[in-house]
Each structure stands twice: as structure tokens, then as C-alpha cells.
Amino acid sequence: MSEFKLYTIDEVAGILKVTQRTIYNYIKSGMLKAIKIGKYWRINHVDLERFLQTGTNL
């Protein structure tokens, strides 16, 4: 079974070397898939890998 990892907006911004606002824009536009848990957004490791490979989650 593969490991299930969720990243915070801040962690993803650090990985991609962009601002948090850019990550929110990627999520809002549908380029990056994320889930909201309570009031916080989380990005699944698989979705981040897909985004890094293709530039989108579509």
C-alpha cells in the first residue's frame, strides 16, 4: 500500500518556490487538486506529483 501524505499550502509553496497566493490561484483555477479540511487546504502527494509532471491535475 502506498503512503498517504497530505501537504499544507505552505509546504507546497516551498516545494514549488512560489507564494502561497500562487498555490491558492492554482487550486481556484483547478490546476491543482486540493481538499479543504475544516478551514485549511491540503494537497495529496499523488495530486502534487501529477501537477509536477503535467503542470495540471486535469
N, C-alpha and C positions, 0 to 999 in steps of 0.2 A: 504494500500500500504506500502511495506517495505521501510525503509530508504536506500537511495543510498549514500554510503560513499566510497571515494577513499583515499587510504593511499599513502604516499610517500615512497621511498626506505628507507629513514632514519627512518621513523615511524615503518615500518615492521621490520627493523633490530633491533630496540629497543624492539619491542614486542617479537621477537624470540630470543633475546640476542645473535645475531650473527653480523658479519661485513656486511657492505654494499656490499662488493665484493661477499660474500656468497649469498646474495639476487640476485645480478646480475647473478651469476652462476646458481641459481635455475631457473631464468627466461630464460636464454640462453638454458638450458637443457630441458626446457618445463615442469619442475616440478611445477613451479608457474606461473600462467597465469597473464600477465600484459599488459597494453596498454601504448603506447607512445603518449603523448600529447605535441606537439612541440618537445622540446629536453628532456623532463622529463618523466620518467616512473611513472605510477600509478597502484596500485593494488586495485581491487574492494574488498569490505568487504566480499562478498559472496565467491569469489575465495580464499581469505585468510582463511576463515573458513573451506572451503573444504580442503585446503592444511594442515591445522592444524589437521583435523580429519583423513585424509588418508595418509598424507605425500606426496601427489601428486595431481595434478589437472586433471589427466587423467581419 
